Amino acid sequence: RFSTSVSTYNLDEIISIAVYPTLTRDIININFGLTEKTSLDFALYSVLGEKVATLSELNNTYAKGEYNNRLDISTLNLPAGIYLLNVSTANAAKTFKISVME
């Protein structure tokens, strides 16, 4: 007899995150709280799924706690449009829609 089990990993159990404003020209606030030590990766994608930026200044292993980050996306020289901010761990990911204005 074979037995299989699937373990699921819910990112919401270890991180609470807020990204605002979602319509911006320059600054995005990324505030999050962690219930345990976690390695996070942040990347920005076009709506076509192309990675347009790896946000290496935010990619880090964070201890349990609260974090407030300001990201100046004007330095990325992105054309106006809709982008997807992907926040990921080794096991899960969460995506936020960001609209960049001219």
C-alpha positions in Angstrom: 0.0 0.0 0.0 1.3 3.4 -1.0 0.6 6.6 1.0 1.2 10.1 -0.3 0.8 13.3 1.6 1.0 16.8 0.3 2.2 19.5 2.6 1.0 23.0 1.9 2.9 26.1 2.8 0.8 29.2 3.4 2.8 32.4 3.1 0.1 34.2 5.1 1.0 32.2 8.2 4.5 33.6 8.4 4.2 37.1 6.8 1.7 39.9 6.9 2.5 42.4 4.1 1.2 45.7 2.9 2.3 47.4 -0.4 1.2 50.9 -1.1 0.4 53.1 -2.9 -0.5 50.8 -5.8 -0.5 53.8 -8.2 2.8 55.7 -8.1 5.5 57.6 -9.9 8.3 56.9 -7.6 7.9 55.6 -4.0 6.4 52.2 -3.0 6.1 51.4 0.7 6.6 47.7 1.5 5.7 47.0 5.2 5.8 43.5 6.5 5.8 41.5 9.7 7.2 38.0 10.2 6.3 35.4 12.7 9.6 33.5 12.1 13.1 34.0 10.5 12.5 34.0 6.8 14.5 34.6 3.6 12.5 36.9 1.2 13.1 37.7 -2.4 11.5 40.7 -4.1 11.2 41.0 -7.9 9.2 43.2 -10.3 7.6 41.7 -13.4 5.8 43.1 -16.5 2.3 41.9 -17.1 3.8 39.7 -19.8 5.8 37.8 -17.1 9.2 39.3 -18.0 11.3 40.1 -14.9 12.2 43.8 -15.2 14.0 44.2 -11.8 15.4 42.1 -9.0 15.1 44.2 -5.9 18.4 43.1 -4.4 18.3 45.9 -1.8 15.3 44.2 -0.2 16.4 40.5 -0.8 17.5 39.3 2.6 17.0 36.8 5.5 14.9 38.7 8.0 14.5 37.8 11.7 11.0 37.7 13.3 9.7 41.2 13.6 8.3 44.2 11.8 9.9 45.9 8.8 9.2 49.1 6.9 10.8 49.7 3.5 10.6 52.5 1.0 11.5 51.5 -2.6 12.2 54.3 -5.1 11.1 52.8 -8.4 11.9 55.9 -10.4 15.5 54.7 -10.4 14.4 51.7 -12.4 13.4 53.9 -15.4 10.3 51.9 -16.0 7.8 53.1 -18.7 4.3 53.8 -17.4 2.2 50.6 -17.1 1.2 47.8 -14.8 3.8 45.7 -13.0 3.6 42.8 -10.6 5.7 42.8 -7.4 6.5 39.3 -6.4 7.5 38.5 -2.8 8.7 34.9 -2.4 10.2 32.5 0.0 11.7 29.1 -0.8 8.2 27.6 -0.6 5.6 30.2 -1.5 5.0 33.5 -3.2 2.6 36.5 -3.1 2.1 39.0 -5.9 0.9 42.6 -5.8 -0.2 44.8 -8.7 1.6 48.1 -9.1 0.6 50.8 -11.6 3.5 53.1 -12.6 2.4 56.6 -13.9 4.5 58.9 -16.1 
